[in-house]
Amino acid sequence: MSDSNFITSTIPAPQTGLGGGQPGAHGAARLVMEPPPQYLGAMVNVTNHCNLRCRHCFVFRDGNPNDPDGEMKPDRILGELRRLRDRHGIVSMLWMGGEPMLRWRVLEKGLELFQRNTITTNGTVPLKDFGANLTYVISLDGPRDVNDPVRGEGVFDRVMKTVAAIPDDFRATVMVQCVVHRENQNHLEELALELMPTNVQGLTFSFYVPRAGEDSPRAWPSNEDREEAVDLVVEMKRRHPDFIWNSARSLELLRPPVCKIVTDHCPMQQTMLPLYIEGDHFTTPFCCYGNDVDCDRCGSWGVFATAARWRGPWDDVAP
């Protein structure tokens, strides 16, 4: 297994390099534009309900559509996803929330709509074996002492209980993704060592994406300040090449000045349609992270994993 098993593996590279522009600037107008823009990948929040309140969760930031009251009924969710699939050519779906496993019956039916599926879960709800055409991404941000101050007391042990319950014949791929930030960057190896003896098949690292103007203990002031954390993951990739699924190429693209070129020509903006629930319909924020992101300091796994697989303007600078 490798990082090619994740959702970006189903988004083919264009025949020519990417152009600039930010489709997200059109916001929800993307859902009604003619001709319909094509997005081979999409992410959908199937619920705004969550059983955790993680301190760094981008979904529940102010200004993003995240009201849990009066959200869409299951049949309407499935009908709208079927319509949007056909309208926009969507092949791959990333299922999110809230906590998507709280609506596992919607997932069970929704997975049939798309060729490939990924479910991002906080891991506190038991996983369902929906079949082989699926990747579970469990969120953990370090060992117990580091994870729980961000995700909640006792959450690490609850997640490890879920992981321990994964049978050997579980058909779906199960991986863990860790959001690296300033407060946990020196504890990443501890997390990997906790996970390696389990049925988790791989670990990826996504680097914290701050709000515009954010100055917090989690956010690096600049991409130059982030390089120490990138170096730590590069070294972990060298020591555990089969377990760490970030590609070496994607990690090198996170370094300045090339990282700014990647985010200025964001490949996820070109190919991924974010769908948030707003009352009885879907809306589309600026990007998957919502409406208030600092693109210049973006460290999203999806952005840099996709850029690593494609030709783009960053190739003129990257070694």
Secondary structure, DSSP 8 states (H G I E B T S, - for coil): --GGGSGGGGS---SS------GGGGGGGGGT-SS----SEEEEE--S--S---TT-STTSTTSS---TT---HHHHHHHHHHHHHHHT--EEEEESS-GGGGHHHHHHHGGGSSEEEEEE-S-S------SSEEEEEE--SSHHHHHHHH-TTHHHHHHHHHHT--TT--SEEEEEEEE-TTTGGGHHHHHHHHTTSS--EEEEEE---BTT---SSS-SSHHHHHHHHHHHHHHHHH-TTTB-S-HHHHHHTSTTHHHHHHHT-HHHHHEEEEEEETTEEE--SBTTBSSB-GGG-B-HHHHHHHHHS--GGGGT--
